Amino acid sequence: MANSTGPASPKDSTGKGVVVTGGGTGIGRATARAFADDGAQVLVVGRSEGPLKETAEGYDGIRVLAADIHDHAAPQTIVSTVLDAFGRLDVLVNNAAVTGFASLDGLDRASVRAQLGTNLIAPLFLTQQALDALEATGGTVVNVSSAGSLGRRAWPENSVYGMAKVALDFLTRTWAVELAPRGIRSVGIAPGVVDTGVGVRAGMPAEAYEAFLAQMAERIPAGRVGRPEDIAWWIVQLTRPEAAYANGTVLAVDGALSVT
């Protein structure tokens, strides 16, 4: 039984099979629940089973898979699990990401490998593994990028995370062209500053993270930082049949910060 909170609405994702990586927290959790509320069957993937179970609590339509998406066997495990569970794959949301704050002179190889592995290499090979299943349903790949890496902006002390997101945007555009003959769409969402707790998980003191959010709220034309649900809504919309002509686009959802 899906979570019963909130008003009833048409279930436009009924029957769909959805995979959301990084589904234990933040945008991934909100996206999994949004799809489940919309009638989909959702597999949430993440490293730790505990947060995934919290995502699924109260949602019969959400199943969990604890896996490191950068592991060589993960793509096959994820795709086979969703097909065994739901019999189909309609939407793949490449959301999982890690970050680490350091300027150029403070970077180390382990941190760089970890960020590129999770943020770029893992979604590449997971999407590759999912192609046949997505082709069978005319499915959609949604890559979760970042508004901070759009355009000509710099991102001091977050360069590796940013360059991985720039590359992911390039994959979004390229896959749209490569995969269109197979009936698969590729789109991206570029969130702005969203209160997901990611800064604390990356090592920022909680007080510093809250101060950062407050500072950014003053700079964002919308007058606030984003909520995970703000991004999840758009992800669901971009996978609807009515959005079928959107392909290769990366949509910034950032309260207009990136255009200031």
Order of alpha helices (4+ residues) and beta strands (2+ residues): beta-alpha-beta-alpha-beta-alpha-beta-alpha-alpha-beta-alpha-beta-alpha-alpha-alpha-beta
